[in-house]
Amino acid sequence: MKKIIPVFIACLALCFCCETTAIAQTQKIATINLRKVFDGYFKTKQADIQIKELAAGYDAESKKYQDEYKKLTDDYSVAYAKIDDPTITEEVKAQRRAAAEDLRVEIKKLETMITQFERSARTALSEQQRRYRKNIMDEITELVAKRAKSEQYSMVFDVGADSADRSRILLYTDGQYDLTEDILKQLNANAPADILEKMKEEPIESEEP
């Protein structure tokens, strides 16, 4: 009996290994360079253009604030310098001191407004970028999933993905079932010609999709 048990266990292990090998051999695994697809999708370029336009609008608004701030600080410097004019009376000095104080208060208010505006602008830009990225990634993921199901791929690996310590996750692929170019072709099938031209002139190079 003692001899039969080890033999039985060995047989089970052998059967398990054979079954695992058979499953692995029947699996169909594809790859894709997600970063290349993301950067090469025309909607990514459109989003990039819209974000830059939004940022330009915020920059223009910020410049107005900065110009107003400079004028106020210049006016304050002039007003403050006039307080010590030896030729004026104490009453006039008090008036000028009050006027300079009013300017100082306005400057402080404007500083607060500028800080709030810049914080709000950064948040808005970041949120818009996040929404664009999510929508684009959802489209790409959905298309890849449909392709995988229709061609019966068990898994699709991102060949450009890195682990938390920046080491490569997928170390080798023969590229036989790489979907990158096909997916890009599908995504850009109805791309506007002007956007495609801009993509050639100024390609997107994101750090991560």
VENUR-V747871 format. One record per pair of residues at least 12 apart in sequence whose C-alpha atoms are under 7 Angstrom apart, sorted by the first residue. I is the first residue (numbers start at 1). J is the second residue. Records with the same first field share a line. If there is no record, write none. Layout:
I=J, J
//
This chain:
27=154
28=152, 153, 154
29=153, 154, 155, 156
30=153, 155, 156, 157, 177, 178, 179
31=156, 157, 158, 159, 177, 178, 179
32=156, 157, 158, 159, 178, 179, 180
33=158, 159, 160, 180
34=158, 160
35=160, 208, 209
37=180, 184
38=209
39=204, 205, 206
40=184
41=184, 187, 188
42=188, 191, 195, 196
45=199, 204
47=132
58=121
65=114
69=107, 110
72=103, 107
73=107
76=100, 103, 104
79=96, 100
80=97, 100
83=96, 97
//
